[in-house]
Amino acid sequence: MRIEEHPILSFKRDEIIRFIYDGKEYIGFKGDTIASALHAAGVKVLGHHHETGRARGFYCAIGNCSSCLMTVDGQPNVRICVEELKDGMVVETQKGKGELE
C-alpha cells in the first residue's frame, strides 16, 4: 500500500520512524509525510466531515484540500499530507473542527 511514485513528493525508505496514531504504534520512514505512512499502513479513513459525517481520506496530497486534517502533538488542523513524519509524534483523528488543548 506504499506510494512508490508521486509527481511532487518523494518517499525514501531509509531510517525507520515510530509514531503513535490513535493510541497504536506505527512505523514510517524518514522522508514520509504522516499521511503517506498511514496510507502505507492501510489506514484509509483519515477523519469525517464535521457536518455530514462522511468519511474523508487521502485526497490531494499537496495541502490544498482539508480532507486530511488531524491533531498532531496536541495541535489541531494539521494537514498531514504535507507534514513530515517525526519520531515520537502523537497523531489523532480529529473530531469536528478541532480544539486546542
Beta strands, then each sheet from edge to edge (+ up, - down):
strand 1: 16-21
strand 2: 24-29
strand 3: 47-48
strand 4: 55-56
strand 5: 69-72
strand 6: 75-79
strand 7: 90-93
sheet 1: 2+ 1- 7- 5+ 6-
sheet 2: 3+ 4-
end
